[in-house]
Each structure stands twice: as structure tokens, then as C-alpha cells.
Amino acid sequence: MRKRSPSFSLSSYSAGRSANRRITIVTCAVAVLLAIAGIVALLTGSGNSHQAADTAAPAPADSPSSTEDAPMPSSGSGSVPKPPQIAEPVAYAKAAALMLWSYDTRDTSRDQQLAGMRAWMTTETKYADWASVSGQVPDPVLWSRMADQEQHATASVTEGHYPSAFKQALADDPSAITEAYIYVVTVNGTQQITWKKGGGGAEQRAVTLAVQCRPNHDCTLAAIAPSVTQ
């Protein structure tokens, strides 16, 4: 039986917050991508990951983590890995999920965490929903409390796949992908959280990502999408 955390889980921090902004942005992007109105009805706001047993309070809609630009700390991005040079959507989504589920408050500041995550994002502002990604990071007070507990997490990916709604939309209109080259990928895995004095626990994770992979370019992250029919 796992021990219960005295602090907070990074990846589950925003699981209970309002997804209205994310739904609007991601639904529009996918609607443009697929060019069919039916896909909109398949995007829901039920969240993008399984909520952990020990979670922080939901972030207010106007909280810093939901709207802020990524800082550019002089000390780099800490333990956040650099985006890989991958041109295949599912493989990139798996790597992005590992990045989102892994963190280390012992050697990485909140500003470094945000800066490192921002490096994974597409530079095409029409399709980038930074708020959906930065909203995964707790506000400065909660990050400080996590750091006090030396909280850190590693992760493993079980599998990644295109949701059935996305595959059906592509089958209905294969040429629609050429508008933005955004692929919807659901990734499942496990996150192992550890804190000082021997505390720790594991949580199952699932996230649906919008990944942009233009021809002859490495993939980038566009958004954390609302849940999509598997």
C-alpha cells in the first residue's frame, strides 16, 4: 500500500480546473484541422488525466499558472528535458507525456519548469494553447511547498494511440490534415512521486495531446487537449 503524500502532484494539479479555455482553443484547432463539424461534439471537458488521490486545490481561472508567459531564467530549465528531434506524432506525444509527468523540485525552480516546458511548444500561435500546458504547474506558493518536501517524480509510458474519433475523421477526409498537420494522441502511463523521509506513491496517468508534425520538421506540442473518445 502506498503512503499518502503530504504535498501535491504536479501533473494532477490542474485536473479539476475549468477547461473552458482549452476546449475553445483546441476544438477550434482540431475543427480546422479535420474540416468536419462532427469532431467538435467528440471533444469534452472531462479532463485530460486521471486525478491523483492527493491533489492540490483547483487553480482559479485567473491564476498565474493558467495565463502566464514562460519565464526565461538565466540558469536554464533545470531537470526539464529538451524536446527530442522526433518527426512521428505518437512517439513525440509519448516523450511529451513523460516530460509533463516528470519533475524535480529539488533542483528545478518553477520558472525553470515553465521555461523548459515552453521549449516543447509549437511556435505557430494559431495552434498553440500554452495555457493548457502551463496550467499543469502549481502556483508559486504550492511549488514552494512541494520543494520543501523535496518532491520529485519520474514516469513511464505504457502506450500511445490515436483516438478512434481522430482516426475516423482522418478516414472521412484524409486531406484535412494538411491544414495544420496537428495529430491528436492519447498516452497512458504511470507516474511515481517521491518526497523526503521515504514518502512516495504511484499513480496511473492518461493525457490527450495535440501534436503538430509538419512534413520535414520535428514535431512540437500544440496543446493538452480535452478528453477524446478512445
C-alpha atoms as a printed R data frame, in Angstrom:
    type eleno elety resid chain resno       x      y       z
1   ATOM     1    CA   MET     A     1   0.000  0.000   0.000
2   ATOM     2    CA   ARG     A     2   1.439  3.326  -0.982
3   ATOM     3    CA   LYS     A     3   1.989  6.106   1.508
4   ATOM     4    CA   ARG     A     4  -0.103  9.226   1.069
5   ATOM     5    CA   SER     A     5   1.692 12.376   0.007
6   ATOM     6    CA   PRO     A     6   1.913 15.366   2.337
7   ATOM     7    CA   SER     A     7   2.262 17.653  -0.666
8   ATOM     8    CA   PHE     A     8   0.996 17.924  -4.202
9   ATOM     9    CA   SER     A     9   1.177 16.169  -7.553
10  ATOM    10    CA   LEU     A    10   2.351 18.351 -10.424
11  ATOM    11    CA   SER     A    11   0.520 16.547 -13.201
12  ATOM    12    CA   SER     A    12  -2.766 16.341 -11.333
13  ATOM    13    CA   TYR     A    13  -2.652 19.929 -10.097
14  ATOM    14    CA   SER     A    14  -4.999 21.320 -12.707
15  ATOM    15    CA   ALA     A    15  -7.134 18.255 -13.339
16  ATOM    16    CA   GLY     A    16 -10.117 19.803 -11.602
17  ATOM    17    CA   ARG     A    17  -9.816 23.329 -13.002
18  ATOM    18    CA   SER     A    18 -12.179 24.695 -15.616
19  ATOM    19    CA   ALA     A    19 -11.299 23.518 -19.121
20  ATOM    20    CA   ASN     A    20 -13.427 26.069 -20.970
21  ATOM    21    CA   ARG     A    21 -10.463 27.952 -22.466
22  ATOM    22    CA   ARG     A    22  -8.739 24.746 -23.504
23  ATOM    23    CA   ILE     A    23 -11.924 23.374 -25.059
24  ATOM    24    CA   THR     A    24 -12.425 26.523 -27.118
25  ATOM    25    CA   ILE     A    25  -8.873 26.722 -28.434
26  ATOM    26    CA   VAL     A    26  -8.281 23.026 -29.037
27  ATOM    27    CA   THR     A    27 -11.724 22.400 -30.501
28  ATOM    28    CA   CYS     A    28 -11.199 25.238 -32.985
29  ATOM    29    CA   ALA     A    29  -7.767 23.928 -33.943
30  ATOM    30    CA   VAL     A    30  -8.983 20.386 -34.441
31  ATOM    31    CA   ALA     A    31 -12.069 21.593 -36.295
32  ATOM    32    CA   VAL     A    32  -9.845 23.486 -38.724
33  ATOM    33    CA   LEU     A    33  -7.530 20.520 -38.960
34  ATOM    34    CA   LEU     A    34 -10.204 17.963 -39.698
35  ATOM    35    CA   ALA     A    35 -12.629 20.261 -41.506
36  ATOM    36    CA   ILE     A    36 -15.633 18.405 -40.158
37  ATOM    37    CA   ALA     A    37 -18.060 19.750 -37.583
38  ATOM    38    CA   GLY     A    38 -18.683 16.328 -36.068
39  ATOM    39    CA   ILE     A    39 -15.337 16.205 -34.284
40  ATOM    40    CA   VAL     A    40 -16.339 19.160 -32.096
41  ATOM    41    CA   ALA     A    41 -19.014 17.120 -30.367
42  ATOM    42    CA   LEU     A    42 -16.450 14.454 -29.510
43  ATOM    43    CA   LEU     A    43 -14.242 16.837 -27.571
44  ATOM    44    CA   THR     A    44 -15.314 17.086 -23.954
45  ATOM    45    CA   GLY     A    45 -14.142 18.954 -20.906
46  ATOM    46    CA   SER     A    46 -13.898 15.986 -18.594
47  ATOM    47    CA   GLY     A    47 -10.163 16.470 -18.139
48  ATOM    48    CA   ASN     A    48  -7.021 15.037 -19.664
49  ATOM    49    CA   SER     A    49  -5.657 12.837 -16.919
50  ATOM    50    CA   HIS     A    50  -6.745 10.613 -14.080
51  ATOM    51    CA   GLN     A    51  -6.831 12.688 -10.924
52  ATOM    52    CA   ALA     A    52  -4.488 11.547  -8.197
53  ATOM    53    CA   ALA     A    53  -5.717 10.728  -4.725
54  ATOM    54    CA   ASP     A    54  -3.608 13.562  -3.308
55  ATOM    55    CA   THR     A    55  -4.193 16.716  -5.351
56  ATOM    56    CA   ALA     A    56  -3.938 20.423  -4.880
57  ATOM    57    CA   ALA     A    57  -6.932 22.712  -4.960
58  ATOM    58    CA   PRO     A    58  -8.046 23.657  -8.483
59  ATOM    59    CA   ALA     A    59  -6.371 26.743  -9.935
60  ATOM    60    CA   PRO     A    60  -8.600 29.799 -10.334
61  ATOM    61    CA   ALA     A    61  -9.220 30.794 -13.927
62  ATOM    62    CA   ASP     A    62  -7.074 33.905 -13.476
63  ATOM    63    CA   SER     A    63  -4.249 32.198 -11.586
64  ATOM    64    CA   PRO     A    64  -0.686 32.865 -12.769
65  ATOM    65    CA   SER     A    65  -0.183 29.291 -13.902
66  ATOM    66    CA   SER     A    66  -3.143 29.426 -16.282
67  ATOM    67    CA   THR     A    67  -2.180 32.546 -18.245
68  ATOM    68    CA   GLU     A    68   1.451 33.480 -17.693
69  ATOM    69    CA   ASP     A    69   4.191 33.517 -20.268
70  ATOM    70    CA   ALA     A    70   7.075 31.145 -19.698
71  ATOM    71    CA   PRO     A    71   9.942 32.872 -17.869
72  ATOM    72    CA   MET     A    72  13.429 32.787 -19.325
73  ATOM    73    CA   PRO     A    73  15.621 32.011 -16.303
74  ATOM    74    CA   SER     A    74  19.340 32.590 -16.713
75  ATOM    75    CA   SER     A    75  20.048 29.234 -15.107
76  ATOM    76    CA   GLY     A    76  18.315 27.246 -17.833
77  ATOM    77    CA   SER     A    77  15.458 24.776 -17.486
78  ATOM    78    CA   GLY     A    78  16.695 22.610 -14.621
79  ATOM    79    CA   SER     A    79  15.691 18.975 -14.896
80  ATOM    80    CA   VAL     A    80  13.153 19.520 -17.685
81  ATOM    81    CA   PRO     A    81  14.392 17.572 -20.727
82  ATOM    82    CA   LYS     A    82  14.886 19.304 -24.050
83  ATOM    83    CA   PRO     A    83  12.385 18.432 -26.781
84  ATOM    84    CA   PRO     A    84  13.568 15.472 -28.848
85  ATOM    85    CA   GLN     A    85  14.080 15.557 -32.590
86  ATOM    86    CA   ILE     A    86  11.191 13.271 -33.474
87  ATOM    87    CA   ALA     A    87   9.019 13.523 -36.582
88  ATOM    88    CA   GLU     A    88   6.474 10.803 -35.705
89  ATOM    89    CA   PRO     A    89   3.375 12.031 -33.780
90  ATOM    90    CA   VAL     A    90   2.815  9.121 -31.395
91  ATOM    91    CA   ALA     A    91   6.495  8.860 -30.470
92  ATOM    92    CA   TYR     A    92   6.659 12.595 -29.814
93  ATOM    93    CA   ALA     A    93   3.464 12.524 -27.768
94  ATOM    94    CA   LYS     A    94   4.935  9.762 -25.605
95  ATOM    95    CA   ALA     A    95   8.049 11.843 -24.987
96  ATOM    96    CA   ALA     A    96   5.932 14.903 -24.198
97  ATOM    97    CA   ALA     A    97   3.820 12.944 -21.729
98  ATOM    98    CA   LEU     A    98   6.963 11.783 -19.937
99  ATOM    99    CA   MET     A    99   8.095 15.402 -19.753
100 ATOM   100    CA   LEU     A   100   4.757 16.537 -18.327
101 ATOM   101    CA   TRP     A   101   4.661 13.768 -15.735
102 ATOM   102    CA   SER     A   102   8.270 14.202 -14.584
103 ATOM   103    CA   TYR     A   103   9.676 16.991 -12.424
104 ATOM   104    CA   ASP     A   104  12.158 17.614  -9.619
105 ATOM   105    CA   THR     A   105  11.604 20.482  -7.201
106 ATOM   106    CA   ARG     A   106  14.994 19.744  -5.600
107 ATOM   107    CA   ASP     A   107  16.961 21.231  -8.480
108 ATOM   108    CA   THR     A   108  14.371 22.967 -10.655
109 ATOM   109    CA   SER     A   109  12.604 26.229  -9.866
110 ATOM   110    CA   ARG     A   110   9.071 26.901 -11.001
111 ATOM   111    CA   ASP     A   111  10.345 29.411 -13.568
112 ATOM   112    CA   GLN     A   112  12.754 26.816 -14.910
113 ATOM   113    CA   GLN     A   113   9.946 24.262 -15.130
114 ATOM   114    CA   LEU     A   114   7.807 26.635 -17.189
115 ATOM   115    CA   ALA     A   115  10.691 27.660 -19.432
116 ATOM   116    CA   GLY     A   116  11.581 24.034 -20.092
117 ATOM   117    CA   MET     A   117   8.001 23.138 -20.947
118 ATOM   118    CA   ARG     A   118   7.640 26.133 -23.262
119 ATOM   119    CA   ALA     A   119  10.523 24.862 -25.380
120 ATOM   120    CA   TRP     A   120   8.328 21.918 -26.437
121 ATOM   121    CA   MET     A   121   5.587 24.159 -27.847
122 ATOM   122    CA   THR     A   122   4.847 24.973 -31.471
123 ATOM   123    CA   THR     A   123   5.754 28.498 -32.492
124 ATOM   124    CA   GLU     A   124   2.595 28.748 -34.600
125 ATOM   125    CA   THR     A   125   0.457 30.849 -32.275
126 ATOM   126    CA   LYS     A   126  -2.735 29.973 -34.152
127 ATOM   127    CA   TYR     A   127  -2.493 26.421 -32.837
128 ATOM   128    CA   ALA     A   128  -0.506 26.820 -29.612
129 ATOM   129    CA   ASP     A   129  -2.501 26.672 -26.366
130 ATOM   130    CA   TRP     A   130   0.213 27.490 -23.842
131 ATOM   131    CA   ALA     A   131  -2.343 27.965 -21.062
132 ATOM   132    CA   SER     A   132  -3.335 24.285 -21.236
133 ATOM   133    CA   VAL     A   133   0.305 23.290 -20.696
134 ATOM   134    CA   SER     A   134   1.433 25.929 -18.197
135 ATOM   135    CA   GLY     A   135  -1.739 25.250 -16.219
136 ATOM   136    CA   GLN     A   136  -0.200 21.928 -15.173
137 ATOM   137    CA   VAL     A   137   2.315 23.789 -12.996
138 ATOM   138    CA   PRO     A   138   1.207 24.806  -9.487
139 ATOM   139    CA   ASP     A   139   1.334 28.437  -8.447
140 ATOM   140    CA   PRO     A   140   4.497 29.721  -6.719
141 ATOM   141    CA   VAL     A   141   3.222 29.032  -3.193
142 ATOM   142    CA   LEU     A   142   2.345 25.406  -3.934
143 ATOM   143    CA   TRP     A   143   5.579 24.848  -5.843
144 ATOM   144    CA   SER     A   144   7.444 26.133  -2.791
145 ATOM   145    CA   ARG     A   145   5.592 23.690  -0.549
146 ATOM   146    CA   MET     A   146   6.468 20.849  -2.920
147 ATOM   147    CA   ALA     A   147  10.101 21.951  -2.820
148 ATOM   148    CA   ASP     A   148  10.019 21.979   0.982
149 ATOM   149    CA   GLN     A   149   9.084 18.299   0.765
150 ATOM   150    CA   GLU     A   150  11.773 17.677  -1.901
151 ATOM   151    CA   GLN     A   151   9.028 16.293  -4.113
152 ATOM   152    CA   HIS     A   152  10.033 14.819  -7.449
153 ATOM   153    CA   ALA     A   153   8.509 12.446  -9.964
154 ATOM   154    CA   THR     A   154   9.510 10.048 -12.694
155 ATOM   155    CA   ALA     A   155   7.228  8.395 -15.205
156 ATOM   156    CA   SER     A   156   6.878  5.546 -17.646
157 ATOM   157    CA   VAL     A   157   4.645  5.255 -20.699
158 ATOM   158    CA   THR     A   158   2.507  2.193 -21.282
159 ATOM   159    CA   GLU     A   159   1.230  3.074 -24.731
160 ATOM   160    CA   GLY     A   160   0.141  5.852 -27.063
161 ATOM   161    CA   HIS     A   161  -2.504  5.822 -29.773
162 ATOM   162    CA   TYR     A   162  -4.716  7.934 -32.000
163 ATOM   163    CA   PRO     A   163  -8.220  8.127 -30.505
164 ATOM   164    CA   SER     A   164 -10.914  6.488 -32.622
165 ATOM   165    CA   ALA     A   165 -12.631  9.841 -33.267
166 ATOM   166    CA   PHE     A   166  -9.446 11.254 -34.755
167 ATOM   167    CA   LYS     A   167  -8.812  8.183 -36.897
168 ATOM   168    CA   GLN     A   168 -12.380  8.249 -38.191
169 ATOM   169    CA   ALA     A   169 -12.133 11.939 -39.026
170 ATOM   170    CA   LEU     A   170  -8.946 11.323 -40.991
171 ATOM   171    CA   ALA     A   171 -10.580  8.439 -42.811
172 ATOM   172    CA   ASP     A   172 -13.507 10.678 -43.723
173 ATOM   173    CA   ASP     A   173 -11.256 13.449 -45.056
174 ATOM   174    CA   PRO     A   174  -7.581 12.433 -45.404
175 ATOM   175    CA   SER     A   175  -6.568 15.750 -46.964
176 ATOM   176    CA   ALA     A   176  -7.773 17.786 -43.974
177 ATOM   177    CA   ILE     A   177  -4.586 17.035 -42.046
178 ATOM   178    CA   THR     A   178  -2.639 19.257 -44.448
179 ATOM   179    CA   GLU     A   179  -4.181 22.419 -42.976
180 ATOM   180    CA   ALA     A   180  -2.198 22.333 -39.725
181 ATOM   181    CA   TYR     A   181  -0.660 18.859 -39.500
182 ATOM   182    CA   ILE     A   182  -1.944 18.514 -35.932
183 ATOM   183    CA   TYR     A   183  -2.410 14.985 -34.651
184 ATOM   184    CA   VAL     A   184  -4.427 14.013 -31.591
185 ATOM   185    CA   VAL     A   185  -2.702 11.350 -29.470
186 ATOM   186    CA   THR     A   186  -3.740  9.762 -26.183
187 ATOM   187    CA   VAL     A   187  -0.920  8.478 -23.965
188 ATOM   188    CA   ASN     A   188  -1.247  6.203 -20.939
189 ATOM   189    CA   GLY     A   189   1.381  5.549 -18.307
190 ATOM   190    CA   THR     A   190   2.412  5.628 -14.663
191 ATOM   191    CA   GLN     A   191   3.857  8.405 -12.533
192 ATOM   192    CA   GLN     A   192   5.994  7.644  -9.482
193 ATOM   193    CA   ILE     A   193   6.074 10.505  -6.954
194 ATOM   194    CA   THR     A   194   8.681 10.639  -4.188
195 ATOM   195    CA   TRP     A   195   9.272 13.031  -1.309
196 ATOM   196    CA   LYS     A   196  11.597 13.203   1.676
197 ATOM   197    CA   LYS     A   197  11.581 10.829   4.626
198 ATOM   198    CA   GLY     A   198  10.802  7.870   2.406
199 ATOM   199    CA   GLY     A   199   7.410  9.016   1.172
200 ATOM   200    CA   GLY     A   200   6.165  8.008  -2.226
201 ATOM   201    CA   GLY     A   201   3.399  6.606  -4.349
202 ATOM   202    CA   ALA     A   202   2.430  5.686  -7.888
203 ATOM   203    CA   GLU     A   203  -0.478  6.959  -9.959
204 ATOM   204    CA   GLN     A   204  -1.886  5.862 -13.305
205 ATOM   205    CA   ARG     A   205  -1.856  8.702 -15.835
206 ATOM   206    CA   ALA     A   206  -3.572  9.416 -19.141
207 ATOM   207    CA   VAL     A   207  -3.300 12.545 -21.260
208 ATOM   208    CA   THR     A   208  -4.562 13.549 -24.697
209 ATOM   209    CA   LEU     A   209  -2.147 15.781 -26.584
210 ATOM   210    CA   ALA     A   210  -2.397 17.832 -29.759
211 ATOM   211    CA   VAL     A   211   0.929 17.402 -31.556
212 ATOM   212    CA   GLN     A   212   1.989 19.317 -34.650
213 ATOM   213    CA   CYS     A   213   4.204 17.392 -37.075
214 ATOM   214    CA   ARG     A   214   4.673 19.227 -40.348
215 ATOM   215    CA   PRO     A   215   6.481 17.353 -43.158
216 ATOM   216    CA   ASN     A   216  10.274 17.535 -42.934
217 ATOM   217    CA   HIS     A   217  10.100 19.123 -39.482
218 ATOM   218    CA   ASP     A   218  10.393 17.786 -35.964
219 ATOM   219    CA   CYS     A   219   7.139 17.544 -34.042
220 ATOM   220    CA   THR     A   220   6.101 20.112 -31.455
221 ATOM   221    CA   LEU     A   221   3.438 20.255 -28.764
222 ATOM   222    CA   ALA     A   222   0.331 22.319 -29.549
223 ATOM   223    CA   ALA     A   223  -1.868 21.702 -26.521
224 ATOM   224    CA   ILE     A   224  -3.113 19.413 -23.834
225 ATOM   225    CA   ALA     A   225  -6.469 18.550 -25.318
226 ATOM   226    CA   PRO     A   226  -9.750 17.764 -23.657
227 ATOM   227    CA   SER     A   227 -10.550 14.069 -23.477
228 ATOM   228    CA   VAL     A   228 -11.354 12.449 -26.789
229 ATOM   229    CA   THR     A   229 -13.329  9.256 -27.377
230 ATOM   230    CA   GLN     A   230 -10.850  6.402 -27.245
